[in-house]
Structures are given as C-alpha cells and as structure tokens.
C-alpha cells in the first residue's frame, strides 16, 4: 500500500518497515530526495511519480519539524 496521508506514511516507516524517524535519518532522506540527479531519487520518481515524491518530501519535512 502506498501511503496517502502523513499518518499512514509514519505507520509505514516506523511500524511496517521498523525504521525509527530520527532527526539524522530524516535529514539524510530529505537530502537525497531533494537531489533529482541521485539514482535512488530517479528510481523513486519512476516508481511512484513526482506527485508522491513531493508528498513524501513534505512528510519528511513535517516529521523534522515535529522533532524540533
């Protein structure tokens, strides 16, 4: 299932994937997702589309704000 809301995304990352949303992890993912030349970002966009990429970036930004 592809998350359609912030809450679903958090559940997917933290519960299903068992990845803690640490500040360091969030910053690392934001850096990579904001670089359109990176292979992983190109692959993410080709799999899920640019709209979902933008949503995911916003969700990571929200999660980072919540850590502050």
C-alpha positions, 0 to 999 in steps of 0.5 A: 500500500502506498501511503496517502496521508502523513499518518499512514506514511509514519505507520509505514516507516516506523511500524511496517518497515521498523525504521525509527524517524530520527532527526539524522535519518530524516535529514539524510532522506530529505537530502537525497530526495531533494537531489533529482540527479541521485539514482535512488531519487530517479528510481523513486520518481519512476516508481511512484511519480513526482506527485508522491515524491513531493508528498513524501518530501513534505512528510519528511519535512513535517516529521523534522519539524515535529522533532524540533 
